[in-house]
Amino acid sequence: MSILFRAMSPMASALGHASSANDDDRALARHTALQGAATVEELVAMVPSDYRTVLRAPLLEVAKLTGKLVSARRVHAGFVRHQVAGTYPPALHHKAPAVQFSSEFSSSDAAAVHRKAQEDRREAYLKTLLENEIRAKADEIMFLETGLSPEAAIKQLQPIVVQTTVAIMSRTKVPVFAPEKEGGPPVLSGWADNVAASGKGSWSSG
């Protein structure tokens, strides 16, 4: 699980800034707490209770995407190791078809030339396959990393946070009382936004 959270650290960074606190120390404390989560559920539990239900599914999707990124990086690294070592993954093993020669021709220099040419073509084919696999995995990694970037986190989560905040604000307004007049009781003059509730859902990408 720690590998998973290291892989999604850009996303965790974005989540760590998704609150109203502009104080650097508090932002750092949130970021540290997020990275210290041992499971996805622990991460979800750190979300303020008013937002936990609506953010749980998106955060679980982030965790799933992160797992795919970790897997893609592992496969890519394995391919590169094979390339450096001059070997091939088991899935790419391919034996050149043996050309059947007569016993008389098989031992000739001409037959040896044909066998070598066949093996050379096989080797070139496998090398090309491996290079293609490495490029494909690199593209997949780039795609997944883009999906886990802070920008992607903001694009995905900000509308949910804003919409939820609007709903919370509409039901948690606080009364505003006019000053007392001639010793009489305070008079309700209106309703104001709940600053504490608003602070929980404010979003800063900086």
Solvent accessible surface area in square Angstrom, and as a share of the most:
residue,aa,sasa,rsa
1,M,100,0.45
2,S,69,0.45
3,I,100,0.51
4,L,29,0.14
5,F,7,0.03
6,R,158,0.58
7,A,10,0.08
8,M,2,0.01
9,S,35,0.22
10,P,57,0.36
11,M,1,0.01
12,A,2,0.02
13,S,34,0.22
14,A,9,0.07
15,L,27,0.14
16,G,1,0.01
17,H,60,0.27
18,A,25,0.19
19,S,22,0.14
20,S,51,0.33
21,A,16,0.12
22,N,131,0.67
23,D,73,0.38
24,D,117,0.61
25,D,108,0.56
26,R,153,0.56
27,A,17,0.13
28,L,116,0.58
29,A,62,0.48
30,R,59,0.22
31,H,42,0.19
32,T,81,0.47
33,A,48,0.37
34,L,20,0.10
35,Q,80,0.35
36,G,59,0.56
37,A,5,0.04
38,A,55,0.43
39,T,55,0.32
40,V,18,0.10
41,E,85,0.38
42,E,79,0.35
43,L,5,0.03
44,V,5,0.03
45,A,59,0.46
46,M,84,0.38
47,V,20,0.11
48,P,59,0.37
49,S,75,0.49
50,D,60,0.31
51,Y,4,0.02
52,R,87,0.32
53,T,120,0.70
54,V,63,0.36
55,L,15,0.07
56,R,103,0.38
57,A,65,0.50
58,P,17,0.10
59,L,5,0.02
60,L,57,0.28
61,E,93,0.42
62,V,6,0.03
63,A,11,0.09
64,K,112,0.48
65,L,50,0.25
66,T,0,0.00
67,G,30,0.29
68,K,111,0.47
69,L,1,0.01
70,V,29,0.17
71,S,42,0.27
72,A,3,0.02
73,R,91,0.33
74,R,146,0.53
75,V,54,0.31
76,H,42,0.19
77,A,41,0.32
78,G,15,0.14
79,F,28,0.12
80,V,52,0.30
81,R,155,0.56
82,H,52,0.23
83,Q,82,0.36
84,V,125,0.72
85,A,73,0.57
86,G,55,0.53
87,T,65,0.38
88,Y,30,0.11
89,P,10,0.07
90,P,110,0.69
91,A,98,0.76
92,L,22,0.11
93,H,123,0.55
94,H,83,0.37
95,K,178,0.75
96,A,17,0.13
97,P,92,0.58
98,A,81,0.63
99,V,81,0.47
100,Q,159,0.71
101,F,57,0.24
102,S,63,0.41
103,S,93,0.60
104,E,138,0.62
105,F,73,0.30
106,S,38,0.24
107,S,100,0.65
108,S,39,0.25
109,D,122,0.63
110,A,48,0.38
111,A,0,0.00
112,A,49,0.38
113,V,99,0.57
114,H,104,0.46
115,R,109,0.40
116,K,131,0.56
117,A,34,0.26
118,Q,38,0.17
119,E,77,0.34
120,D,69,0.36
121,R,147,0.54
122,R,55,0.20
123,E,74,0.33
124,A,58,0.45
125,Y,110,0.42
126,L,0,0.00
127,K,116,0.49
128,T,68,0.40
129,L,52,0.26
130,L,6,0.03
131,E,53,0.24
132,N,64,0.33
133,E,61,0.27
134,I,23,0.12
135,R,138,0.50
136,A,58,0.45
137,K,47,0.20
138,A,40,0.31
139,D,94,0.49
140,E,68,0.30
141,I,22,0.11
142,M,128,0.57
143,F,152,0.63
144,L,11,0.06
145,E,69,0.31
146,T,87,0.51
147,G,30,0.29
148,L,3,0.02
149,S,23,0.15
150,P,46,0.29
151,E,122,0.55
152,A,28,0.21
153,A,0,0.00
154,I,38,0.19
155,K,168,0.71
156,Q,76,0.34
157,L,1,0.00
158,Q,65,0.29
159,P,79,0.49
160,I,44,0.22
161,V,10,0.05
162,V,73,0.42
163,Q,137,0.61
164,T,20,0.12
165,T,18,0.10
166,V,96,0.55
167,A,45,0.35
168,I,5,0.02
169,M,27,0.12
170,S,77,0.50
171,R,163,0.60
172,T,43,0.25
173,K,88,0.37
174,V,62,0.36
175,P,59,0.37
176,V,64,0.37
177,F,114,0.48
178,A,27,0.21
179,P,113,0.71
180,E,106,0.48
181,K,157,0.66
182,E,184,0.83
183,G,75,0.72
184,G,23,0.22
185,P,107,0.67
186,P,71,0.45
187,V,90,0.52
188,L,86,0.43
189,S,74,0.48
190,G,25,0.24
191,W,153,0.54
192,A,39,0.30
193,D,76,0.39
194,N,35,0.18
195,V,124,0.71
196,A,75,0.58
197,A,9,0.07
198,S,41,0.26
199,G,24,0.23
200,K,101,0.43
201,G,4,0.04
202,S,42,0.27
203,W,40,0.14
204,S,40,0.26
205,S,80,0.52
206,G,80,0.77
